[in-house]
Amino acid sequence: MAKILIDVNILLDAFLGRQEISKRLVDKLFETNHELFISSSMIPTIDYFLNKYGADKKKFKEIFFSRFKIISTTGYEGLLSLDYEDSGNALIFLSFKRAVGDGIIITSSEKKFEVEGIKIFTPEEALKSPDIFGKDPPESIPMLDLKKEYYSFIEEIDYVILKCIAEGKYILGPEVEELEKKVMEYLGVRHCIACSSGTDALILSLRALAIKIKKQERWDKGDLIITTPFTFVATGDTILRSGATPLFVDIELETYNLSPSLVKKAIRKYGKKVKGIILVHLYGHPCDMDELLALSKENDLFVVEDCAQSFGAAWNNKKTGSFGDLGCFSFFPSKNLGCFGDGGMVSTNDDELAEIVRMLIKHGGKDKYNVEHIGYNARLDTIQAAILLTKLKYIDRFNLQRRKIAQIYSEGLKDIKWLKLPNEKEKAYHVYHQYTVLLMGKARKEVQEKLKQQGISTMVYYPYPLHKMMVFKNNGMEVFGDLKNSEVASENVLSLPIEPMFGEEEVKIVIDALNKI
Ligand SMILES: Cc1ncc(COP(=O)(O)O)c(C=O)c1O
């Protein structure tokens, strides 16, 4: 799929019926899947001519905004070094290059110049170009396509980023507070504190709990915190960083989440040494919150929810991140709600914990020049908050799209005997941050290689369970039972591409490829 910017004159020629070739070109382009762009500086020209010729402006706009992405014509960076005659055109070319990287510009302008990575065609050349109307190259299917997501809301995102830059409130600007408020409403919790990453959300939470419960900065080594070994390393290493020791308890293979019955047995074995549980809603499937919360209440344990992969997921219609003492979210770019760098959020209904976390993100005090705790510089940047505010508007739609793709996968893969497909428990609303299958009796490397040969990406989340990592062997851990399920999962899981912007065709390519293995 190519990224193509079409010059305003060609569009006007096509829509006002002034040039047959332009009309043919635009009609043909509309039949393709190419991503089509115009530049914001073209809009006044388009408006002027539509007014002048009394064209059906409403209809034109409908076609326009459904098919074209608008890149903002910005900046003079690089302009002076270009050999140009028409500065308006030069600015459009440079803005297009900035936004898309490599692409194609179709223009009837005589005044052409070189911009690296950009091909320039006249309408005649475009109609004959194999780059545009040739046979499509074999589709390659990435795990996800962040650029494609960006193009789907390019105008809004560019606007909020530029607004933030212009307003100059780069640290704790109003967008941060607004995001916290919107996420509070979304989750149905009393407090949200934006922070610098999901990892920091976890460490801030564990430190705040130590300060509240133990009245000391950190946990003691003899304090055990139950968690799953089948997760990203941050879930476990933040326990070490908070001073405590992780107690690894096995998962159930049905959901890859902590097994409540094993958690119960582990609590029975280790007794009062166990202070709390960090549960992970892995791949976007919520943990069984009925059982885990009941266990935590019976045994007076704190609960931290690692929601890094579960924004929008729910258990019994209640959102993850609203059950435990604290919820920890990651806005890493590849997460189902991701920003354009690192970011995170802590959610809680506990006023005291909220206040401590808010102090810890700003060096450990209400007044950062006179602090009472050992704190961090762990704030979320204003620009990231502005991006997240924009993306938050689409999260339910994107999660629904993920669910739809998961359904297509599950239908298309159901006859493959060597695949165990993901489940969704009755009370669960799974957001399919990952669509992860378990290979039964097939070598994972071979399957990955066969898919790769067809341009299909796959990933393994996670190839090493935490109890096998040196960081825990060297710094302390307790292990309950044989952790067999976590080991089976680590050796056999495979995550397939899942991108909310995929159409059915992309998913079918993966399904066909797997069915042929
Ligand atoms: C389950 C889990 N926990 C914690 C994290 C850490 O989040 P971050 O990368 O934002 O620090 C991640 C993200 O990679 C994760 O998937």
The ligand as an SDF file (V2000), in Angstrom:
LIG
                    3D

 16 16  0  0  0  0  0  0  0  0999 V2000
    2.2800   -7.0490   31.9910 C   0  0  0  0  0  0  0  0  0  0  0  0
    3.1560   -5.8390   31.9310 C   0  0  0  0  0  0  0  0  0  0  0  0
    3.5320   -5.2360   33.0600 N   0  0  0  0  0  0  0  0  0  0  0  0
    4.2820   -4.1260   33.0630 C   0  0  0  0  0  0  0  0  0  0  0  0
    4.7260   -3.5570   31.8980 C   0  0  0  0  0  0  0  0  0  0  0  0
    5.6200   -2.3590   31.9500 C   0  0  0  0  0  0  0  0  0  0  0  0
    5.1240   -1.2590   31.2810 O   0  0  0  0  0  0  0  0  0  0  0  0
    6.1130   -0.1590   30.6600 P   0  0  0  0  0  0  0  0  0  0  0  0
    6.7760   -0.7780   29.4750 O   0  0  0  0  0  0  0  0  0  0  0  0
    5.2090    0.9780   30.3180 O   0  0  0  0  0  0  0  0  0  0  0  0
    7.0970    0.2060   31.7100 O   0  0  0  0  0  0  0  0  0  0  0  0
    4.3400   -4.1410   30.6730 C   0  0  0  0  0  0  0  0  0  0  0  0
    4.7170   -3.5400   29.3950 C   0  0  0  0  0  0  0  0  0  0  0  0
    5.5870   -3.8720   28.6910 O   0  0  0  0  0  0  0  0  0  0  0  0
    3.5520   -5.3140   30.6930 C   0  0  0  0  0  0  0  0  0  0  0  0
    3.1730   -5.9100   29.5590 O   0  0  0  0  0  0  0  0  0  0  0  0
  1  2  1  0
  2  3  1  0
  2 15  2  0
  3  4  2  0
  4  5  1  0
  5  6  1  0
  5 12  2  0
  6  7  1  0
  7  8  1  0
  8  9  2  0
  8 10  1  0
  8 11  1  0
 12 13  1  0
 12 15  1  0
 13 14  2  0
 15 16  1  0
M  END
$$$$
